């Protein structure tokens, strides 16, 4: 290319480590309500995938049914997507991982999709520690069917119609920690910085990442008396630590005080930095995590941040001891034994 | 297997109790579930098999681990009939609870070997009794008291060997085979067989007409159950992802498959070329199958009726989103508790149309262990070729019982992965539309996740999409897609295994059957000809959708009896939906649904009754 000094200098779009621009991660136009927390989450997913240099074709987006589960159509169009049946995304994701453990799985679910109809598959997904990022876009309410309580709605929370929820909520994070997920976090769709950092760390983790993102429903659950409204979260959001993340490809290290900041070495060489705030929260201590969360239920605080992390546990794929090449791509020579094997089998049965 | 040239006089002679009956009778062993009789019965079956006599064995067992009555019937038949025979000629009565009733059901001239304390001899004058004091005999051969309950069973094998002239050497070989590497167990059991044989020889005088004499009908044959045969087929089909939830009678299919895969599908690096996952339920099992199929694996699950019901929603998604996967349905009787260990062909309609909305599915219908093997392989090719869930409709009789068979053929054709576009294909084509009918056969092209091309991705969802897999609720997009799916199903008519004209007498009376009903129909055809002079033509279905040969068969006959093992004539209904209105009235039902495998006499009697003879 010859130099053309007369052309005005337009800055080249910023590229990531994969040589892609943020536009390469865009999705379709959202059909969710304006102001829906889910749209903010889609934007953070795009940012995180871009900043981490995720190859879009190596990402697989999965979801169940509900407003939340529509959102995979609104980010990273260059990734394959799968809209499963209600509450059953975990099994489809598991199947995909079995067929191809090289792709990165990102599942998006909702509180109804996860904690009610899908609770069976959810708990079994958590206990397998399948490598995948599972995001609950949690608004405590069924949106597509117009405003019924879900199983994560807090006790005493009020519907627009005035109905009070009189059943205790399922704490999906506590469930996930207890059952074996190895990266469990809670965040708020309105906290851009924390959510983005968590998502980047999630991408670096090998094993099941479960992030419950409180994501207010502007249409059915954002009113006075709701415990999943923007206002309620702003008043009650209580980060357990300040979350920082240094990806593996960024050589520049920032100073930190080991006395106040714990560093977790991630699988891919990245570092997760957890800086102490008011409380002394050890995110690697499962029992402490569950105890602290139980206490927060009584105090009405919404604890956010990395609630539990364990980078040592083997993933489901490790346990299966499968071939390095994805099972779905193995050639015939590796999956169809030769005739001598059939002859041997036949001889044994004669 | 049908041998039409058997003389009528010969048959008459055999049914008479006065003459010798060589190689044409049934043995029933009545025991208590959990008493360890299964090994003894397998040894008895194998001994007769090794003597070259056509033989079949059926285990009629309760849903129970230990304590309830169970029966094992062995049929030796020189004519090659291997369907269940209703009448019992030779009873081994080991179960005090059912012994009296079992004896009362015997035909005149039958034999009963029984445990001496049961004191059955007085019950019938027209039955030959052989009392055996098992407790006295078992002590000397089995010093270990807790094993005696199991070893006792091998004693009756020795007794039966002597009475029927079964070659003791063959039985010893069968015991050795049965216990494999467990040498001590084999020795103990051989001693028990000999104890029974010696006791019988020293004590009894042969008073009955039944004999097993060596034949040469089993040269090169194997013995295997349908579930193990299907498992082997899956392995040679190149299955890579297996997900399941335990359920009788399909469990042993996955257990066999896991054994085969561990033996033959570990690479030189020690890594598995497969994954077997026990899911939390059948909903998850089928979800995993479809997720894996979507991502390029050859995936399967195996279940029975209740599991099929649970899989309904997902299978519908598989149909609409066009996801490959193989589902074995080892059919059994109805829901919940009751008769889960009894056989049926009761899921035909459920599987043909499983799910909501307009759905229809490919079903393969194996009738033999050999077809369990070959159709397993075909099922995976069809699932990927047609990008849709494919059912293999086995049943408990086929899946869990031992059948003699010719050896299985090694697959001739290479694995067919269907229309999958690679990154290179996309580079050449510039892109693709996931649900577009490019080739005019209704089958679109797909890409797999992880394909490194910017145009590879698409979004998979249920019914609402256009050709480019974009979300659409437009009426024309929906109709267009539905019509293409219907066209794809029409394409399948000629791609699935065609029906086989098993018997061609150029008759006006036709019979249609499928699966395990085949064996009863083959035998019934001879009964109809010999006993009633009724000659039939017989077409055996091997798949749904039906090929043109099925329509032609119905067109060419005045009456067509559809024989099956369910109450509502499910295949009959499916045929009615497929043929033209004037053909519908030709179709008649012959049904058998008592939980036991269908027998020839029931078929013959029903056809004769409907024929008005």
HADDOCK unambig.tbl for C-alpha pairs under 7 A between the chains (distance, minus, plus):
assign (segid A and resid 57 and name CA) (segid B and resid 450 and name CA) 5.42 0.50 0.50
assign (segid A and resid 57 and name CA) (segid B and resid 451 and name CA) 6.42 0.50 0.50
assign (segid A and resid 57 and name CA) (segid B and resid 452 and name CA) 5.76 0.50 0.50
assign (segid A and resid 57 and name CA) (segid B and resid 453 and name CA) 6.89 0.50 0.50
assign (segid A and resid 57 and name CA) (segid B and resid 454 and name CA) 6.85 0.50 0.50
assign (segid A and resid 58 and name CA) (segid B and resid 450 and name CA) 4.72 0.50 0.50
assign (segid A and resid 60 and name CA) (segid B and resid 449 and name CA) 6.70 0.50 0.50
assign (segid A and resid 78 and name CA) (segid B and resid 454 and name CA) 5.85 0.50 0.50
assign (segid A and resid 78 and name CA) (segid B and resid 457 and name CA) 5.42 0.50 0.50
assign (segid A and resid 79 and name CA) (segid B and resid 457 and name CA) 5.34 0.50 0.50
assign (segid A and resid 80 and name CA) (segid B and resid 449 and name CA) 5.57 0.50 0.50
assign (segid A and resid 80 and name CA) (segid B and resid 457 and name CA) 4.49 0.50 0.50
assign (segid A and resid 80 and name CA) (segid B and resid 458 and name CA) 5.26 0.50 0.50
assign (segid A and resid 80 and name CA) (segid B and resid 459 and name CA) 5.87 0.50 0.50
assign (segid A and resid 81 and name CA) (segid B and resid 458 and name CA) 6.37 0.50 0.50
assign (segid A and resid 81 and name CA) (segid B and resid 459 and name CA) 4.42 0.50 0.50
assign (segid A and resid 81 and name CA) (segid B and resid 460 and name CA) 5.81 0.50 0.50
assign (segid A and resid 82 and name CA) (segid B and resid 459 and name CA) 5.84 0.50 0.50
assign (segid A and resid 82 and name CA) (segid B and resid 460 and name CA) 4.59 0.50 0.50
assign (segid A and resid 82 and name CA) (segid B and resid 461 and name CA) 6.20 0.50 0.50
assign (segid A and resid 83 and name CA) (segid B and resid 460 and name CA) 5.93 0.50 0.50
assign (segid A and resid 83 and name CA) (segid B and resid 461 and name CA) 4.95 0.50 0.50
assign (segid A and resid 84 and name CA) (segid B and resid 461 and name CA) 6.79 0.50 0.50
assign (segid A and resid 85 and name CA) (segid B and resid 314 and name CA) 6.90 0.50 0.50
assign (segid A and resid 91 and name CA) (segid B and resid 284 and name CA) 5.02 0.50 0.50
assign (segid A and resid 91 and name CA) (segid B and resid 287 and name CA) 4.83 0.50 0.50
assign (segid A and resid 91 and name CA) (segid B and resid 288 and name CA) 4.79 0.50 0.50
assign (segid A and resid 92 and name CA) (segid B and resid 287 and name CA) 4.81 0.50 0.50
assign (segid A and resid 92 and name CA) (segid B and resid 288 and name CA) 4.83 0.50 0.50
assign (segid A and resid 92 and name CA) (segid B and resid 290 and name CA) 6.53 0.50 0.50
assign (segid A and resid 92 and name CA) (segid B and resid 291 and name CA) 4.17 0.50 0.50
assign (segid A and resid 93 and name CA) (segid B and resid 291 and name CA) 6.25 0.50 0.50
assign (segid A and resid 94 and name CA) (segid B and resid 288 and name CA) 5.77 0.50 0.50
assign (segid A and resid 95 and name CA) (segid B and resid 288 and name CA) 3.87 0.50 0.50
assign (segid A and resid 95 and name CA) (segid B and resid 289 and name CA) 5.94 0.50 0.50
assign (segid A and resid 95 and name CA) (segid B and resid 290 and name CA) 6.85 0.50 0.50
assign (segid A and resid 95 and name CA) (segid B and resid 291 and name CA) 4.31 0.50 0.50
assign (segid A and resid 95 and name CA) (segid B and resid 292 and name CA) 4.03 0.50 0.50
assign (segid A and resid 96 and name CA) (segid B and resid 291 and name CA) 4.82 0.50 0.50
assign (segid A and resid 96 and name CA) (segid B and resid 292 and name CA) 4.57 0.50 0.50
assign (segid A and resid 96 and name CA) (segid B and resid 295 and name CA) 5.40 0.50 0.50
assign (segid A and resid 98 and name CA) (segid B and resid 241 and name CA) 6.75 0.50 0.50
assign (segid A and resid 98 and name CA) (segid B and resid 275 and name CA) 6.81 0.50 0.50
assign (segid A and resid 98 and name CA) (segid B and resid 292 and name CA) 6.34 0.50 0.50
assign (segid A and resid 99 and name CA) (segid B and resid 241 and name CA) 6.91 0.50 0.50
assign (segid A and resid 99 and name CA) (segid B and resid 292 and name CA) 4.97 0.50 0.50
assign (segid A and resid 99 and name CA) (segid B and resid 295 and name CA) 5.79 0.50 0.50
assign (segid A and resid 99 and name CA) (segid B and resid 296 and name CA) 6.22 0.50 0.50
assign (segid A and resid 99 and name CA) (segid B and resid 297 and name CA) 5.02 0.50 0.50
assign (segid A and resid 100 and name CA) (segid B and resid 295 and name CA) 6.67 0.50 0.50
assign (segid A and resid 103 and name CA) (segid B and resid 450 and name CA) 6.05 0.50 0.50
assign (segid A and resid 121 and name CA) (segid B and resid 284 and name CA) 6.88 0.50 0.50
assign (segid A and resid 124 and name CA) (segid B and resid 280 and name CA) 6.89 0.50 0.50
assign (segid A and resid 320 and name CA) (segid B and resid 275 and name CA) 6.49 0.50 0.50
assign (segid A and resid 321 and name CA) (segid B and resid 271 and name CA) 5.70 0.50 0.50
assign (segid A and resid 321 and name CA) (segid B and resid 272 and name CA) 6.11 0.50 0.50
assign (segid A and resid 322 and name CA) (segid B and resid 271 and name CA) 5.22 0.50 0.50
assign (segid A and resid 322 and name CA) (segid B and resid 272 and name CA) 4.58 0.50 0.50
assign (segid A and resid 322 and name CA) (segid B and resid 273 and name CA) 6.09 0.50 0.50
assign (segid A and resid 322 and name CA) (segid B and resid 274 and name CA) 6.62 0.50 0.50
assign (segid A and resid 322 and name CA) (segid B and resid 275 and name CA) 6.86 0.50 0.50
assign (segid A and resid 323 and name CA) (segid B and resid 271 and name CA) 4.84 0.50 0.50
assign (segid A and resid 323 and name CA) (segid B and resid 272 and name CA) 5.48 0.50 0.50
assign (segid A and resid 323 and name CA) (segid B and resid 273 and name CA) 5.64 0.50 0.50
assign (segid A and resid 327 and name CA) (segid B and resid 240 and name CA) 5.98 0.50 0.50
assign (segid A and resid 327 and name CA) (segid B and resid 273 and name CA) 6.28 0.50 0.50
assign (segid A and resid 327 and name CA) (segid B and resid 274 and name CA) 6.60 0.50 0.50
assign (segid A and resid 327 and name CA) (segid B and resid 297 and name CA) 6.20 0.50 0.50
assign (segid A and resid 328 and name CA) (segid B and resid 240 and name CA) 6.99 0.50 0.50
assign (segid A and resid 328 and name CA) (segid B and resid 295 and name CA) 6.71 0.50 0.50
assign (segid A and resid 328 and name CA) (segid B and resid 296 and name CA) 4.40 0.50 0.50
assign (segid A and resid 328 and name CA) (segid B and resid 297 and name CA) 3.80 0.50 0.50
assign (segid A and resid 328 and name CA) (segid B and resid 298 and name CA) 6.89 0.50 0.50
assign (segid A and resid 329 and name CA) (segid B and resid 296 and name CA) 6.74 0.50 0.50
assign (segid A and resid 332 and name CA) (segid B and resid 415 and name CA) 6.82 0.50 0.50
assign (segid A and resid 335 and name CA) (segid B and resid 238 and name CA) 4.48 0.50 0.50
assign (segid A and resid 335 and name CA) (segid B and resid 265 and name CA) 6.95 0.50 0.50
assign (segid A and resid 335 and name CA) (segid B and resid 273 and name CA) 6.58 0.50 0.50
assign (segid A and resid 336 and name CA) (segid B and resid 235 and name CA) 6.87 0.50 0.50
assign (segid A and resid 336 and name CA) (segid B and resid 236 and name CA) 4.90 0.50 0.50
assign (segid A and resid 336 and name CA) (segid B and resid 237 and name CA) 6.38 0.50 0.50
assign (segid A and resid 336 and name CA) (segid B and resid 238 and name CA) 4.93 0.50 0.50
assign (segid A and resid 337 and name CA) (segid B and resid 236 and name CA) 6.25 0.50 0.50
assign (segid A and resid 337 and name CA) (segid B and resid 264 and name CA) 6.95 0.50 0.50
assign (segid A and resid 339 and name CA) (segid B and resid 410 and name CA) 6.21 0.50 0.50
assign (segid A and resid 342 and name CA) (segid B and resid 410 and name CA) 6.97 0.50 0.50
assign (segid A and resid 346 and name CA) (segid B and resid 222 and name CA) 6.75 0.50 0.50
assign (segid A and resid 346 and name CA) (segid B and resid 407 and name CA) 6.27 0.50 0.50
assign (segid A and resid 349 and name CA) (segid B and resid 222 and name CA) 5.04 0.50 0.50
assign (segid A and resid 349 and name CA) (segid B and resid 223 and name CA) 5.74 0.50 0.50
assign (segid A and resid 349 and name CA) (segid B and resid 224 and name CA) 6.81 0.50 0.50
assign (segid A and resid 350 and name CA) (segid B and resid 220 and name CA) 6.82 0.50 0.50
assign (segid A and resid 350 and name CA) (segid B and resid 221 and name CA) 5.97 0.50 0.50
assign (segid A and resid 350 and name CA) (segid B and resid 222 and name CA) 4.30 0.50 0.50
assign (segid A and resid 350 and name CA) (segid B and resid 223 and name CA) 6.48 0.50 0.50
